[in-house]
C-alpha cells in the first residue's frame, strides 16, 4: 500500500533505436526535447534528451539495421508515451506540416471530452498527444482505505477533509 519504494517521480524512459541520429532529430524537432550531457563512461552509443520534466534515453540498437520498411499500423491500444499539450489544433496543424501520419480519437466521460492524436517515432514507438488534463484524476478508493470521511482530491491527489457540520 502507499509508496513502498518511496518513489518521487518518473525520471526517464529508455528507447532502443535503429538510427540514433534520426531519433534525436525526431525527438528534438517534433516533440521539443533537448540533448543533455550523457556520462562518458558508457561503452555503447546513445543520447540523452530532456524536457517537460522527463528524460528520454536513446540507445543505438546493436542489431543491424534492416533496409526493409514495414508499414506500421497506428493502434491507439498499443504501448505508448503520452504528452499533454496546450492546443490540440496546433499539434494537428504541425503534424500536417511535418507530414506525420496520425490517428485522432476522442474519449468522452460524463460530458467531458479528451482529444488524442497518435503517431509513431522513427522506430515505431507510439506517441500520444492529448488534452488529458480535461479529465479529472479520480482515485479508486475502497471503504477500508479511507483515511478521512468522504474524501475529495485536489489535482495533486491530497486528501481534503470536507468541513464537518457543527
Phi, psi and omega in degrees: 000158176071235184229071188299333181262004180055045179290149180242331180186169171280128183269305181202165168242152181240131183231132175275134182229150179285321179233106181303314182298316180295319180291319177301313181301316179300308184292333175284305190279327182271315187255351175082021177281155183241130176297139177233166181298138179243139181306134181286351182281350177294140180254030178215155181286141178184180177209147175248136177231157183212143168180162176058026179077013181222147176260148170239122178256116179263132181240127178292127179298141176273347177281143178298143180288127178273141179280351182281118176277129177255143176280122182262123176281132178275107183243106181305343179271002175285165170305142180201165174253132182245137178237135174282143178231168178276326186214112179296324181294324177293317179300312181299318178299316180294320178297321175300312181300321182275000180056042177263123178286140181213167174239133178257139176222156173230134177248137179236134177217111177058038180083001177260133183247137176238124177264142183224141172235130182242137176204173183252151167278178183302339181257007177092004175291129181284135176243136173243136170243133186212170168248050186298340180290354172297328184267120181294149175273117182239104179297145174274122184231133175268161183303323182288343182266352183294132177254355176210156183291138178038064185290147167239161185234136174279181182301333180262019173062029174273140180289129178246121181276121178294152178300140180267138178296148181265000000 
